[in-house]
Amino acid sequence: MAAGTKTVIFAALIGNGLISITKFVAASITGSSAMLSEGIHSLVDTGNQILLLYGLKQAAKPADENFPFGHGKEVYFWSFIVAMLIFALGGGISIYEGISHLQNPAPITNPLINYVVLSLAIVFEGVAWLFAFRAFKQVKGKWGYIEAIQRAKDPSIFVVLFEDSAAMLGLVVALLGVALTQYTGNLYFDGLASVIIGCILIGTAIWLAVETKSLLIGESANKSTVKDIRLLLNENAKIDHVNEVLTMHMGPDFILANISVKFKENSNTDKIETTIDDMDKLIKAKFPQVKRIFIEAEKRPLEMRDTKSNDG
């Protein structure tokens, strides 16, 4: 997945870098507020892709004494920083620029340049969006799109998809703003388009922040994975009861599992050690993302025993 993710990010990085330069040149020539906001948007996106690549590089570092479970959460941290940058720089500056132009409207000169630049940007952003969408579609599996975003453990793919989707929507708004300003003569449309672009970016940033926050603070593996691990343990004849299966994603491809089980009454130390070793190997074989497993031998919790006796 890492190679595919990097391809998506590199595609977005190259596209946004070239587009941002073009937009800033067009904004300086025409004086369009919406075009300047779009230039800021593309520049922020370019920086975001660099941060995501840095996060992937850091996440690939091996475990060490200070980070015994590796650096996988670097991806989550930098994805959250990207959301904050979209909010503060992209959204905030665009709204500020739009309000400034609403207070002091100025005519757009050479609007044809804006149309050409925005049209080309839509094409380039569309290609980058297609790369991101195809990568996301490959990993979403049978889930719906919203559910797949909520379940996803690698935020870098949907971060790029969100950015590119917001970029496409922003370009359409900018195009409408320039067109309405030219054909109605109302100079406020250009500044209003800039404010709308800022609102789109802030909305995107908030959604991204919500989706990455739970991963950053320690989200469990998907419920289906936890359920399957529990079923696998229950199939072992030497285990009397599975008390808890606690999991946490330490990175997109690193699940930490802490399991509490009650062994059969006749199990001695050797049998318990052998069973723990067998289950460790079996779980890792079936679920490659589960890298570290801690299995504890504990009695069934009192409340579970009370519930069983009351049911009987």
Steps between C-alpha positions, in 0.01 A plus 500: 500500500788739574622500138150571369449772759826672403401491131173675581676762714773564241236545229318754718827672595613556141154608387443744786850646476460588130143619543583730795768683298261546209221628725721755674622634165141526377387669824778761474401581141121506541462611864243228568438424868359156422808415293732614781307279745537208263874567478525495880292181503732323255811622683366365832416169332853479362645548847256245637616234258860561608395453863317177417808364322710594801249325728520182292880511514499544878240227547724252318780539758558180701414464867763608750546533874299820524228382260469124553189477284646695212419841354181410311295773667713762326258462208208586727678799652598657168155434353353694793750783441391507135139546613605791721694664217203472264285661770735781601691584182271385222162582651599793720701694240240438227220639718715796604588573137135470396378736773770752407379500140137528609593810699711642217381342174725534196431413135652190342728572205567248221237247623590270212822413684295386799280280282800335336686443828195373688402268216850352483506470879173304492657258253820457705313473831264253338791273407641519856151437643464195277827355634384555858150363435631182338739439790220557751264273305755219513524510880135570583390146414131421547432799726319812387707813444410675826537179701835429332629844606386438856659152507820594315821467701727666241391866494752608236283366215174665601682821599617540139154402373338763726751764390447428131121493540508837678733631228261395222206663678703814569598530134137482392410771754790719381395454137142600584621798701710635213224435245228667708724799570570545129148451366304686772753770574446433872848505654381331819467158336879462482550567873200283588652210304818536705299481826314191376832333407624572853186343650548190283857465627400547864224240465749257341754567777247434777395169344863396459581596859208295633599193296870513597453594867378155610791332322744739664377436855476122457221346293429128520509261207177464302224313684507218246871439571445497878205264458700260281790495749257414778343221294844360419589489869170337595574214259798393711401208723739607776332839544194512723400860438627812321466793739629794296649573159644852519659639184662825390635619168860610547510580127303418184652150484582440867241371747588444864281236670466441874294186572370361828384135510402241758659163437347161583528398866736212423750719310848508649771756434650310206161461331422868550834611356459267201146622436604865521782439254270313260233769513757775449622335179146419380367853548801659329469257209131577447526873574837629368429849635508367856872542571512473879281283725486476877288214636424498872368203698225634724189370666167594354396840642260477795218685322511245215478208744209667680318556173548136402368371834199733483422389146512141616 
